[in-house]
Amino acid sequence: MEYVYAAMLLHSAGKEINEENIKKVLEAAGVEVDEARVKALVAALEEVDIEEAIKQATVAPVAAAPAAAPAAEEKKEEATKEEEKEEEKEEEKSEEEAVSGLGALFGF
């Protein structure tokens, strides 16, 4: 990943993406440079329009989808909490009825 990040950083800075610049960025970051990977990256990016690739990678509906999941999860949690409260109320009623019934046995 560091190699791709280096290329993106160079692109963002308006610098040429070539072997020498990739090596400089990686060395500055403290990454041990693999010459073969640098050459492969530069060769792979020669015909790529990086701006277009970034636009295609950042599609809004894809980014919005994960945000919908927490909202659904929150609704589920709220429903579960409401059910638990209702169950507690029912248990309290049952306990009260049981206590009042026991009281009748002993004349309370």
DSSP file (Angstrom, degrees, kcal/mol; ACC not computed):
  #  RESIDUE AA STRUCTURE BP1 BP2  ACC     N-H-->O    O-->H-N    N-H-->O    O-->H-N    TCO  KAPPA ALPHA  PHI   PSI    X-CA   Y-CA   Z-CA
    1    1 A M     >        0   0    0      0, 0.0     4,-2.8     0, 0.0     5,-0.2   0.000 360.0 360.0 360.0 -33.8    0.0    0.0    0.0
    2    2 A E  H  >  +     0   0    0      1,-0.2     4,-2.3     2,-0.2     5,-0.1   0.856 360.0  54.4 -57.8 -34.4    2.8    2.4    0.8
    3    3 A Y  H  > S+     0   0    0      2,-0.2     4,-1.9     1,-0.2    -1,-0.2   0.913 109.7  45.4 -67.6 -42.8    3.8    2.4   -2.9
    4    4 A V  H  > S+     0   0    0      2,-0.2     4,-2.5     1,-0.2    -2,-0.2   0.910 112.2  52.4 -66.8 -41.7    0.3    3.4   -4.0
    5    5 A Y  H  X S+     0   0    0     -4,-2.8     4,-2.7     1,-0.2    -2,-0.2   0.902 107.2  52.8 -59.9 -40.5    0.2    6.0   -1.3
    6    6 A A  H  X S+     0   0    0     -4,-2.3     4,-2.3    -5,-0.2    -1,-0.2   0.914 109.9  48.2 -61.1 -42.8    3.5    7.4   -2.5
    7    7 A A  H  X S+     0   0    0     -4,-1.9     4,-2.4     2,-0.2    -2,-0.2   0.906 112.1  49.0 -64.6 -41.6    2.1    7.7   -6.0
    8    8 A M  H  X S+     0   0    0     -4,-2.5     4,-2.7     2,-0.2    -2,-0.2   0.887 110.2  51.4 -65.9 -38.4   -1.0    9.4   -4.8
    9    9 A L  H  X S+     0   0    0     -4,-2.7     4,-2.0     2,-0.2    -2,-0.2   0.922 110.8  47.8 -63.8 -44.2    1.0   11.8   -2.7
   10   10 A L  H  X>S+     0   0    0     -4,-2.3     5,-2.7     2,-0.2     4,-0.5   0.917 112.6  49.2 -62.4 -43.0    3.1   12.7   -5.7
   11   11 A H  H ><5S+     0   0    0     -4,-2.4     3,-1.2     1,-0.2    -2,-0.2   0.929 110.6  50.1 -61.3 -45.5    0.0   13.2   -7.9
   12   12 A S  H 3<5S+     0   0    0     -4,-2.7    -1,-0.2     1,-0.3    -2,-0.2   0.844 110.9  49.6 -62.4 -34.7   -1.6   15.4   -5.2
   13   13 A A  H 3<5S-     0   0    0     -4,-2.0    -1,-0.3    -5,-0.2    -2,-0.2   0.503 115.8-115.9 -82.9  -4.4    1.6   17.5   -5.0
   14   14 A G  T <<5 +     0   0    0     -3,-1.2     2,-0.2    -4,-0.5    -3,-0.2   0.714  68.7 140.3  77.4  20.4    1.7   17.9   -8.8
   15   15 A K      < -     0   0    0     -5,-2.7    -1,-0.3    -6,-0.2     2,-0.2  -0.609  60.3 -95.6 -95.4 157.2    5.0   16.0   -9.1
   16   16 A E        -     0   0    0     -2,-0.2     2,-1.1    -3,-0.1     5,-0.1  -0.488  31.4-130.2 -70.6 136.5    5.9   13.5  -11.8
   17   17 A I        +     0   0    0     -2,-0.2     2,-0.3     4,-0.1    -1,-0.1  -0.770  54.7 135.2 -91.3  98.6    5.3    9.9  -10.8
   18   18 A N     >  -     0   0    0     -2,-1.1     4,-2.5     1,-0.1     5,-0.2  -0.852  69.0 -94.9-136.8 172.4    8.5    8.2  -11.7
   19   19 A E  H  > S+     0   0    0     -2,-0.3     4,-2.5     1,-0.2     5,-0.2   0.902 120.5  51.3 -57.8 -45.2   10.9    5.7  -10.0
   20   20 A E  H  > S+     0   0    0      1,-0.2     4,-2.1     2,-0.2    -1,-0.2   0.922 112.8  44.3 -61.1 -46.2   13.1    8.3   -8.5
   21   21 A N  H  > S+     0   0    0      2,-0.2     4,-2.3     1,-0.2    -1,-0.2   0.890 112.3  51.9 -68.8 -39.0   10.3   10.3   -6.9
   22   22 A I  H  X S+     0   0    0     -4,-2.5     4,-2.5     1,-0.2     5,-0.2   0.934 110.2  49.8 -60.6 -45.4    8.6    7.2   -5.6
   23   23 A K  H  X S+     0   0    0     -4,-2.5     4,-2.8    -5,-0.2     5,-0.2   0.913 109.5  51.4 -60.2 -43.6   11.9    6.1   -4.0
   24   24 A K  H  X S+     0   0    0     -4,-2.1     4,-2.3     2,-0.2    -1,-0.2   0.920 111.3  46.8 -60.5 -44.9   12.3    9.5   -2.3
   25   25 A V  H  X S+     0   0    0     -4,-2.3     4,-1.5     2,-0.2    -1,-0.2   0.935 114.5  46.7 -64.1 -45.9    8.9    9.5   -0.8
   26   26 A L  H  <>S+     0   0    0     -4,-2.5     5,-2.8     1,-0.2     4,-0.4   0.914 113.0  48.6 -63.9 -43.0    9.2    5.9    0.4
   27   27 A E  H ><5S+     0   0    0     -4,-2.8     3,-1.2     1,-0.2    -1,-0.2   0.892 108.8  53.9 -64.1 -39.1   12.7    6.5    1.9
   28   28 A A  H 3<5S+     0   0    0     -4,-2.3    -1,-0.2     1,-0.3    -2,-0.2   0.815 108.4  50.5 -64.3 -29.4   11.4    9.7    3.6
   29   29 A A  T 3<5S-     0   0    0     -4,-1.5    -1,-0.3    -3,-0.2    -2,-0.2   0.489 120.1-111.3 -86.0  -3.8    8.6    7.6    5.2
   30   30 A G  T < 5 +     0   0    0     -3,-1.2     2,-0.4    -4,-0.4    -3,-0.2   0.722  67.5 146.7  82.2  21.7   11.2    5.1    6.4
   31   31 A V      < -     0   0    0     -5,-2.8     2,-0.5    -6,-0.2    -1,-0.3  -0.766  54.1-120.2 -93.8 134.7   10.0    2.3    4.1
   32   32 A E        -     0   0    0     -2,-0.4     2,-0.3     1,-0.1    -5,-0.0  -0.633  36.7-128.7 -72.6 121.5   12.6   -0.2    2.7
   33   33 A V        -     0   0    0     -2,-0.5     2,-0.7   -10,-0.1     3,-0.1  -0.566  15.6-157.5 -83.5 130.4   12.3    0.3   -1.0
   34   34 A D     >  -     0   0    0     -2,-0.3     4,-2.1     1,-0.1     3,-0.4  -0.928   7.6-155.2-103.8 110.3   11.9   -2.8   -3.3
   35   35 A E  H  > S+     0   0    0     -2,-0.7     4,-2.5     1,-0.2     5,-0.2   0.854  91.4  54.0 -55.2 -40.5   13.1   -1.7   -6.7
   36   36 A A  H  > S+     0   0    0      1,-0.2     4,-2.4     2,-0.2    -1,-0.2   0.896 108.7  48.3 -65.2 -39.8   11.0   -4.3   -8.5
   37   37 A R  H  > S+     0   0    0     -3,-0.4     4,-2.4     2,-0.2    -1,-0.2   0.885 110.5  51.6 -67.6 -37.6    7.8   -3.0   -6.9
   38   38 A V  H  X S+     0   0    0     -4,-2.1     4,-2.5     2,-0.2     5,-0.2   0.940 111.9  46.3 -63.5 -46.5    8.7    0.6   -7.7
   39   39 A K  H  X S+     0   0    0     -4,-2.5     4,-2.4     1,-0.2    -2,-0.2   0.906 112.9  50.1 -62.4 -41.8    9.3   -0.3  -11.4
   40   40 A A  H  X S+     0   0    0     -4,-2.4     4,-2.4    -5,-0.2    -1,-0.2   0.901 111.3  48.7 -64.6 -40.8    6.0   -2.3  -11.5
   41   41 A L  H  X S+     0   0    0     -4,-2.4     4,-2.0     2,-0.2    -2,-0.2   0.941 112.0  47.3 -64.0 -48.2    4.0    0.5  -10.0
   42   42 A V  H  X S+     0   0    0     -4,-2.5     4,-0.6     1,-0.2    -2,-0.2   0.907 114.0  48.3 -61.4 -41.9    5.4    3.2  -12.4
   43   43 A A  H >< S+     0   0    0     -4,-2.4     3,-0.7    -5,-0.2     4,-0.4   0.900 111.4  50.2 -65.0 -40.6    4.8    0.9  -15.3
   44   44 A A  H 3< S+     0   0    0     -4,-2.4     3,-0.4     1,-0.2    -1,-0.2   0.821 111.9  48.0 -67.9 -30.6    1.2    0.2  -14.2
   45   45 A L  H >< S+     0   0    0     -4,-2.0     3,-1.1     1,-0.2    -1,-0.2   0.516  84.9  91.6 -90.1  -4.5    0.4    3.8  -13.7
   46   46 A E  T << S+     0   0    0     -3,-0.7    -1,-0.2    -4,-0.6    -2,-0.1   0.886  97.9  31.7 -57.7 -41.2    1.8    5.0  -17.1
   47   47 A E  T 3  S+     0   0    0     -4,-0.4     2,-0.4    -3,-0.4    -1,-0.3   0.289  98.9 106.1-100.8   9.0   -1.6    4.7  -18.9
   48   48 A V    <   -     0   0    0     -3,-1.1     2,-1.0    -4,-0.0     3,-0.1  -0.767  62.0-144.7 -98.0 132.5   -3.8    5.5  -15.9
   49   49 A D     >  -     0   0    0     -2,-0.4     4,-2.3     1,-0.2     5,-0.2  -0.825  17.4-165.6 -88.6 101.3   -5.7    8.8  -15.5
   50   50 A I  H  > S+     0   0    0     -2,-1.0     4,-2.5     1,-0.2     5,-0.2   0.868  83.1  54.9 -62.9 -39.3   -5.4    9.1  -11.8
   51   51 A E  H  > S+     0   0    0      1,-0.2     4,-2.2     2,-0.2    -1,-0.2   0.927 110.4  46.3 -58.6 -45.0   -8.0   11.8  -11.5
   52   52 A E  H  > S+     0   0    0      1,-0.2     4,-2.3     2,-0.2    -2,-0.2   0.897 111.2  52.1 -65.4 -40.5  -10.5    9.6  -13.3
   53   53 A A  H  X S+     0   0    0     -4,-2.3     4,-1.6     1,-0.2    -1,-0.2   0.887 109.9  49.2 -63.8 -38.8   -9.6    6.6  -11.1
   54   54 A I  H  X S+     0   0    0     -4,-2.5     4,-1.3     2,-0.2    -2,-0.2   0.910 110.2  51.0 -66.6 -42.3  -10.1    8.7   -8.0
   55   55 A K  H  < S+     0   0    0     -4,-2.2     3,-0.3     1,-0.2    -2,-0.2   0.909 111.5  47.5 -61.8 -42.0  -13.5    9.9   -9.2
   56   56 A Q  H  < S+     0   0    0     -4,-2.3     3,-0.3     1,-0.2    -1,-0.2   0.828 110.9  52.1 -68.4 -31.5  -14.6    6.4  -10.0
   57   57 A A  H  < S+     0   0    0     -4,-1.6     2,-0.7     1,-0.2    -1,-0.2   0.731 103.6  59.7 -77.8 -21.7  -13.5    5.1   -6.6
   58   58 A T     <  +     0   0    0     -4,-1.3     2,-0.4    -3,-0.3    -1,-0.2  -0.557  67.7 161.9-110.0  67.7  -15.4    7.8   -4.7
   59   59 A V     >  -     0   0    0     -2,-0.7     4,-1.4    -3,-0.3     3,-0.5  -0.749  37.4-137.2 -87.7 130.1  -19.0    7.2   -5.7
   60   60 A A  H  > S+     0   0    0     -2,-0.4     4,-2.0     1,-0.2     3,-0.2   0.881  97.4  54.8 -58.6 -47.4  -21.5    8.8   -3.3
   61   61 A P  H  > S+     0   0    0      0, 0.0     4,-1.5     0, 0.0    -1,-0.2   0.857 107.0  52.4 -60.0 -32.8  -24.0    5.9   -2.9
   62   62 A V  H  4 S+     0   0    0     -3,-0.5    -2,-0.2     1,-0.2     3,-0.1   0.906 110.5  47.5 -67.1 -39.7  -21.2    3.5   -1.9
   63   63 A A  H  < S+     0   0    0     -4,-1.4     4,-0.5    -3,-0.2    -1,-0.2   0.831 111.9  50.9 -69.8 -31.2  -20.1    6.0    0.8
   64   64 A A  H  X S+     0   0    0     -4,-2.0     4,-1.1     1,-0.2     3,-0.5   0.765  93.8  74.3 -78.5 -25.0  -23.7    6.4    2.0
   65   65 A A  H >X S+     0   0    0     -4,-1.5     4,-1.0     1,-0.2     3,-0.8   0.905  92.9  50.7 -59.5 -46.0  -24.5    2.7    2.4
   66   66 A P  H 34 S+     0   0    0      0, 0.0    -1,-0.2     0, 0.0     3,-0.2   0.830 104.8  59.3 -62.9 -28.2  -22.5    2.1    5.5
   67   67 A A  H 3> S+     0   0    0     -4,-0.5     4,-1.0    -3,-0.5    -2,-0.2   0.807  99.6  57.6 -69.3 -27.9  -24.1    5.1    7.2
   68   68 A A  H <X S+     0   0    0     -4,-1.1     4,-1.9    -3,-0.8    -1,-0.2   0.843  96.5  63.4 -71.1 -32.6  -27.5    3.4    6.7
   69   69 A A  H  X S+     0   0    0     -4,-1.0     4,-2.2    -3,-0.2    -1,-0.2   0.913 100.0  49.8 -61.9 -45.8  -26.5    0.3    8.6
   70   70 A P  H  > S+     0   0    0      0, 0.0     4,-2.5     0, 0.0    -1,-0.2   0.880 108.7  54.2 -61.9 -35.3  -26.0    2.1   12.0
   71   71 A A  H  X S+     0   0    0     -4,-1.0     4,-2.0     2,-0.2    -2,-0.2   0.926 110.0  46.2 -63.9 -43.6  -29.4    3.8   11.7
   72   72 A A  H  X S+     0   0    0     -4,-1.9     4,-2.0     1,-0.2    -1,-0.2   0.888 112.0  51.9 -64.2 -38.8  -31.1    0.4   11.2
   73   73 A E  H  X S+     0   0    0     -4,-2.2     4,-2.3     1,-0.2    -2,-0.2   0.888 107.6  52.3 -64.7 -39.9  -29.1   -1.0   14.1
   74   74 A E  H  X S+     0   0    0     -4,-2.5     4,-2.5     2,-0.2    -2,-0.2   0.910 108.6  50.3 -63.4 -42.1  -30.2    1.8   16.4
   75   75 A K  H  X S+     0   0    0     -4,-2.0     4,-2.3     1,-0.2    -1,-0.2   0.903 110.4  50.2 -62.3 -40.3  -33.8    1.2   15.5
   76   76 A K  H  X S+     0   0    0     -4,-2.0     4,-2.2     2,-0.2    -1,-0.2   0.911 110.7  49.1 -64.0 -42.5  -33.4   -2.4   16.3
   77   77 A E  H  X S+     0   0    0     -4,-2.3     4,-2.5     2,-0.2    -2,-0.2   0.902 110.3  51.2 -64.2 -41.3  -31.8   -1.6   19.7
   78   78 A E  H  X S+     0   0    0     -4,-2.5     4,-2.4     2,-0.2    -2,-0.2   0.912 110.1  49.2 -62.4 -42.8  -34.6    0.8   20.5
   79   79 A A  H  X S+     0   0    0     -4,-2.3     4,-2.2     1,-0.2    -1,-0.2   0.898 111.0  50.2 -63.1 -40.3  -37.2   -1.8   19.7
   80   80 A T  H  X S+     0   0    0     -4,-2.2     4,-2.2     2,-0.2    -2,-0.2   0.909 110.2  49.8 -64.4 -42.2  -35.4   -4.3   21.9
   81   81 A K  H  X S+     0   0    0     -4,-2.5     4,-2.3     2,-0.2    -2,-0.2   0.901 110.1  50.7 -63.5 -41.4  -35.2   -1.8   24.8
   82   82 A E  H  X S+     0   0    0     -4,-2.4     4,-2.3     1,-0.2    -1,-0.2   0.907 109.9  50.2 -63.3 -41.6  -38.9   -1.1   24.5
   83   83 A E  H  X S+     0   0    0     -4,-2.2     4,-2.3     1,-0.2    -1,-0.2   0.900 109.7  51.0 -62.6 -40.2  -39.7   -4.8   24.6
   84   84 A E  H  X S+     0   0    0     -4,-2.2     4,-2.2     2,-0.2    -2,-0.2   0.901 109.4  50.5 -64.4 -40.5  -37.5   -5.2   27.7
   85   85 A K  H  X S+     0   0    0     -4,-2.3     4,-2.3     2,-0.2    -2,-0.2   0.911 110.5  49.4 -63.5 -41.9  -39.4   -2.3   29.4
   86   86 A E  H  X S+     0   0    0     -4,-2.3     4,-2.3     1,-0.2    -2,-0.2   0.903 110.4  50.5 -63.6 -40.8  -42.7   -3.9   28.6
   87   87 A E  H  X S+     0   0    0     -4,-2.3     4,-2.3     1,-0.2    -1,-0.2   0.895 109.3  51.5 -63.6 -39.8  -41.5   -7.3   30.0
   88   88 A E  H  X S+     0   0    0     -4,-2.2     4,-2.5     2,-0.2    -2,-0.2   0.911 109.4  50.1 -63.4 -42.4  -40.3   -5.6   33.2
   89   89 A K  H  X S+     0   0    0     -4,-2.3     4,-2.3     1,-0.2    -2,-0.2   0.912 110.9  49.3 -62.0 -42.5  -43.8   -3.9   33.6
   90   90 A E  H  X S+     0   0    0     -4,-2.3     4,-2.4     1,-0.2    -1,-0.2   0.893 111.0  49.8 -63.7 -39.7  -45.5   -7.3   33.1
   91   91 A E  H  X S+     0   0    0     -4,-2.3     4,-2.5     2,-0.2    -2,-0.2   0.904 109.6  51.3 -65.1 -41.1  -43.2   -8.9   35.6
   92   92 A E  H  X S+     0   0    0     -4,-2.5     4,-2.6     2,-0.2    -2,-0.2   0.913 110.3  49.3 -62.3 -42.3  -43.9   -6.1   38.2
   93   93 A K  H  X S+     0   0    0     -4,-2.3     4,-2.6     1,-0.2     5,-0.2   0.930 111.1  49.6 -61.4 -44.9  -47.6   -6.6   37.7
   94   94 A S  H  X S+     0   0    0     -4,-2.4     4,-2.3     1,-0.2    -2,-0.2   0.899 111.6  48.7 -61.6 -41.4  -47.3  -10.3   38.2
   95   95 A E  H  X S+     0   0    0     -4,-2.5     4,-2.8     2,-0.2    -1,-0.2   0.915 111.3  49.7 -65.1 -43.4  -45.2   -9.8   41.3
   96   96 A E  H  X S+     0   0    0     -4,-2.6     4,-2.8     1,-0.2    -2,-0.2   0.913 112.1  48.0 -62.0 -42.8  -47.8   -7.3   42.7
   97   97 A E  H  X S+     0   0    0     -4,-2.6     4,-2.2     1,-0.2    -1,-0.2   0.905 112.6  48.9 -64.1 -41.1  -50.6   -9.8   42.0
   98   98 A A  H  X S+     0   0    0     -4,-2.3     4,-2.2    -5,-0.2    -2,-0.2   0.920 112.4  47.8 -65.1 -43.2  -48.7  -12.6   43.6
   99   99 A V  H  X S+     0   0    0     -4,-2.8     4,-2.5     1,-0.2    -2,-0.2   0.921 112.1  48.9 -63.8 -44.4  -47.9  -10.5   46.7
  100  100 A S  H  X S+     0   0    0     -4,-2.8     4,-1.6     1,-0.2    -1,-0.2   0.884 110.8  51.6 -65.2 -35.6  -51.5   -9.3   47.0
  101  101 A G  H  X S+     0   0    0     -4,-2.2     4,-1.1    -5,-0.2    -1,-0.2   0.889 110.5  47.7 -65.3 -39.2  -52.7  -12.9   46.7
  102  102 A L  H  X S+     0   0    0     -4,-2.2     4,-1.4     1,-0.2    -2,-0.2   0.868 107.7  56.8 -67.9 -37.4  -50.3  -14.1   49.4
  103  103 A G  H  X>S+     0   0    0     -4,-2.5     5,-3.4     1,-0.2     4,-0.5   0.882 102.2  55.1 -60.9 -37.5  -51.5  -11.2   51.6
  104  104 A A  H ><5S+     0   0    0     -4,-1.6     3,-0.5     1,-0.2    -1,-0.2   0.845 103.2  56.5 -65.5 -32.4  -55.0  -12.5   51.3
  105  105 A L  H 3<5S+     0   0    0     -4,-1.1    -1,-0.2     1,-0.2    -2,-0.2   0.869 114.7  37.4 -65.2 -35.5  -53.9  -15.8   52.6
  106  106 A F  H 3<5S-     0   0    0     -4,-1.4    -1,-0.2    -3,-0.2    -2,-0.2   0.323 120.2-103.3-102.6   7.4  -52.5  -14.3   55.7
  107  107 A G  T <<5       0   0    0     -3,-0.5    -3,-0.2    -4,-0.5    -4,-0.1   0.764 360.0 360.0  82.6  26.5  -55.2  -11.7   56.2
  108  108 A F      <       0   0    0     -5,-3.4    -4,-0.2    -6,-0.1    -5,-0.1   0.424 360.0 360.0 -93.6 360.0  -53.3   -8.6   55.0
